[in-house]
Amino acid sequence: MGSLLYLIAVILIVAWAIGFFAYSAGGIIHILLVIAIIAILLRIISGKKIL
């Protein structure tokens, strides 16, 4: 479950970066970024290793 959460966070960050530089999708891109950051923070707080 933990590695899946990290994978989703990475995918969301990549999607945000692509959307930020390639398209103008408004607030949805920033919502993706916030979700990714929350997922990473939960991962850090739980104290588990990334890999």
VOMI-936212 format. One record per atom (N, C-alpha, C, O): residue in three letters; x, y, z; atom name. Coordinates in steps of 0.02 Angstrom, whole numbers, plus 32768, in hexadecimal, padded with zeros to 4 digits. Layout:
// VOMI-936212
ALA,X,Y,Z,CA $
...
This chain:
// VOMI-936212
MET,8029,7FC4,8000,N $
MET,8000,8000,8000,CA $
MET,802B,803F,8000,C $
MET,801B,806F,7FDE,O $
GLY,8062,803D,8026,N $
GLY,808D,8078,802B,CA $
GLY,80AF,8089,7FE9,C $
GLY,80B1,80C3,7FD6,O $
SER,80C8,8056,7FC7,N $
SER,80EA,8064,7F88,CA $
SER,80B8,807A,7F53,C $
SER,80C9,80A0,7F26,O $
LEU,807B,8063,7F57,N $
LEU,8047,8078,7F29,CA $
LEU,8037,80C2,7F33,C $
LEU,802E,80E7,7F03,O $
LEU,8034,80D7,7F72,N $
LEU,8028,811D,7F82,CA $
LEU,8060,8149,7F66,C $
LEU,8053,817E,7F4A,O $
TYR,809D,8132,7F6F,N $
TYR,80D6,8158,7F55,CA $
TYR,80D4,815B,7F09,C $
TYR,80E2,8190,7EEB,O $
LEU,80C3,8124,7EE8,N $
LEU,80BE,8122,7E9F,CA $
LEU,8089,8152,7E86,C $
LEU,8094,8176,7E55,O $
ILE,8050,8154,7EA7,N $
ILE,801B,8182,7E94,CA $
ILE,8032,81CA,7E9C,C $
ILE,8024,81F5,7E72,O $
ALA,8056,81D9,7ED2,N $
ALA,806F,821D,7EDD,CA $
ALA,809F,8231,7EA6,C $
ALA,809C,8269,7E8E,O $
VAL,80CC,8204,7E93,N $
VAL,80FC,8214,7E5D,CA $
VAL,80D7,821F,7E1B,C $
VAL,80E8,824D,7DF6,O $
ILE,80A6,81F5,7E0D,N $
ILE,8080,81FD,7DCE,CA $
ILE,805B,8240,7DCE,C $
ILE,8058,8262,7D9B,O $
LEU,803F,8254,7E07,N $
LEU,801C,8293,7E0B,CA $
LEU,804B,82CE,7E02,C $
LEU,803A,8300,7DE2,O $
ILE,8087,82CA,7E1E,N $
ILE,80B8,8300,7E15,CA $
ILE,80CD,8305,7DCC,C $
ILE,80D3,833C,7DB1,O $
VAL,80D8,82CC,7DAC,N $
VAL,80EB,82CD,7D65,CA $
VAL,80B1,82E9,7D3B,C $
VAL,80BD,8311,7D0D,O $
ALA,8074,82D5,7D4A,N $
ALA,803A,82EF,7D25,CA $
ALA,8033,833A,7D2F,C $
ALA,8022,835E,7D01,O $
TRP,8040,8351,7D6C,N $
TRP,803E,8399,7D79,CA $
TRP,8072,83BE,7D50,C $
TRP,8064,83F1,7D32,O $
ALA,80AF,83A3,7D50,N $
ALA,80E5,83C4,7D2B,CA $
ALA,80D5,83C8,7CE0,C $
ALA,80E0,83FB,7CC1,O $
ILE,80BC,8391,7CC5,N $
ILE,80AA,8390,7C7E,CA $
ILE,8072,83C2,7C71,C $
ILE,8075,83E9,7C41,O $
GLY,8040,83C1,7C9B,N $
GLY,8007,83EE,7C92,CA $
GLY,801B,8437,7C9C,C $
GLY,8000,8463,7C7B,O $
PHE,8048,8444,7CCA,N $
PHE,805D,8488,7CD8,CA $
PHE,8083,84A6,7C9E,C $
PHE,807A,84E1,7C8D,O $
PHE,80AE,847E,7C7F,N $
PHE,80D8,8498,7C49,CA $
PHE,80B9,848F,7C04,C $
PHE,80CC,84B4,7BD6,O $
ALA,808C,8460,7BFA,N $
ALA,8073,8452,7BB7,CA $
ALA,802C,846C,7BAC,C $
ALA,801B,8481,7B74,O $
TYR,8002,846A,7BDE,N $
TYR,7FBC,847B,7BD6,CA $
TYR,7FA7,84AD,7C0B,C $
TYR,7FC9,84B6,7C3E,O $
SER,7F6E,84CC,7BFF,N $
SER,7F53,84F8,7C33,CA $
SER,7F10,84DA,7C49,C $
SER,7EDD,84E5,7C28,O $
ALA,7F10,84B4,7C7F,N $
ALA,7ED5,8491,7C96,CA $
ALA,7EB7,84B3,7CD4,C $
ALA,7E8B,8497,7CF5,O $
GLY,7ECF,84ED,7CE4,N $
GLY,7EB3,8511,7D1D,CA $
GLY,7EC5,84F3,7D60,C $
GLY,7EFD,84DD,7D6B,O $
GLY,7E94,84F2,7D8D,N $
GLY,7E9F,84DD,7DD2,CA $
GLY,7EA9,8492,7DDA,C $
GLY,7EC2,847C,7E0E,O $
ILE,7E95,846A,7DA9,N $
ILE,7E9A,8421,7DB0,CA $
ILE,7EE3,840C,7DB8,C $
ILE,7EF2,83DE,7DDE,O $
ILE,7F0F,842C,7D95,N $
ILE,7F56,841B,7D99,CA $
ILE,7F70,8427,7DDF,C $
ILE,7F96,83FF,7DFA,O $
HIS,7F5B,845D,7DFE,N $
HIS,7F72,846E,7E41,CA $
HIS,7F54,843F,7E75,C $
HIS,7F73,8430,7EA8,O $
ILE,7F17,8428,7E68,N $
ILE,7EF9,83F7,7E95,CA $
ILE,7F21,83B6,7E93,C $
ILE,7F2C,8397,7EC7,O $
LEU,7F37,83A1,7E57,N $
LEU,7F61,8366,7E51,CA $
LEU,7FA1,836E,7E79,C $
LEU,7FB8,833F,7E9B,O $
LEU,7FBF,83A9,7E76,N $
LEU,7FFD,83B5,7E9A,CA $
LEU,7FF1,83B1,7EE6,C $
LEU,801A,8393,7F0A,O $
VAL,7FBB,83CD,7EFD,N $
VAL,7FAD,83CB,7F45,CA $
VAL,7FA2,8384,7F5C,C $
VAL,7FBA,8371,7F91,O $
ILE,7F7E,835B,7F35,N $
ILE,7F73,8315,7F46,CA $
ILE,7FB5,82F0,7F49,C $
ILE,7FC0,82C8,7F77,O $
ALA,7FE1,82FD,7F19,N $
ALA,8022,82DC,7F18,CA $
ALA,804C,82EF,7F55,C $
ALA,806C,82C4,7F73,O $
ILE,804B,832E,7F67,N $
ILE,8072,8345,7FA1,CA $
ILE,8057,8326,7FE1,C $
ILE,807D,8312,800D,O $
ILE,8015,8322,7FE7,N $
ILE,7FF7,8303,8022,CA $
ILE,800B,82BA,8027,C $
ILE,801A,82A2,805D,O $
ALA,800B,8297,7FEE,N $
ALA,801E,8250,7FEE,CA $
ALA,8067,8248,8004,C $
ALA,8076,821A,802A,O $
ILE,8092,8274,7FED,N $
ILE,80D9,8270,8000,CA $
ILE,80E1,8280,804A,C $
ILE,8108,825F,806D,O $
LEU,80BE,82B2,8063,N $
LEU,80C2,82C3,80AA,CA $
LEU,80A9,828A,80D6,C $
LEU,80C7,827C,810A,O $
LEU,8074,8269,80C2,N $
LEU,805B,8230,80E8,CA $
LEU,8090,81F9,80E9,C $
LEU,8098,81D7,811B,O $
ARG,80B2,81F0,80B1,N $
ARG,80E7,81BE,80AC,CA $
ARG,8121,81CF,80DC,C $
ARG,813B,81A2,80FE,O $
ILE,8134,820E,80DF,N $
ILE,816A,8224,810A,CA $
ILE,8156,821E,8153,C $
ILE,817E,8208,817D,O $
ILE,8119,8233,8163,N $
ILE,8102,8231,81A8,CA $
ILE,80FD,81EA,81C2,C $
ILE,810B,81DD,81FD,O $
SER,80EA,81BB,8196,N $
SER,80E4,8176,81AD,CA $
SER,8127,8157,81BC,C $
SER,812B,8125,81DF,O $
GLY,815E,8175,81A2,N $
GLY,81A1,815F,81B3,CA $
GLY,81BA,8122,818C,C $
GLY,81EC,8104,819E,O $
LYS,8196,8110,8158,N $
LYS,81AB,80D6,8131,CA $
LYS,81DD,80EB,80FC,C $
LYS,81DD,8124,80E5,O $
LYS,8207,80BB,80E8,N $
LYS,8237,80CA,80B3,CA $
LYS,8214,80CE,8070,C $
LYS,81E0,80AE,8066,O $
ILE,822F,80F6,8043,N $
ILE,8211,80FF,8001,CA $
ILE,8217,80C0,7FD7,C $
ILE,81E7,80AB,7FB7,O $
LEU,8252,80A3,7FD7,N $
LEU,825C,8067,7FAD,CA $
LEU,825D,8029,7FD7,C $
LEU,8265,7FF2,7FBD,O $
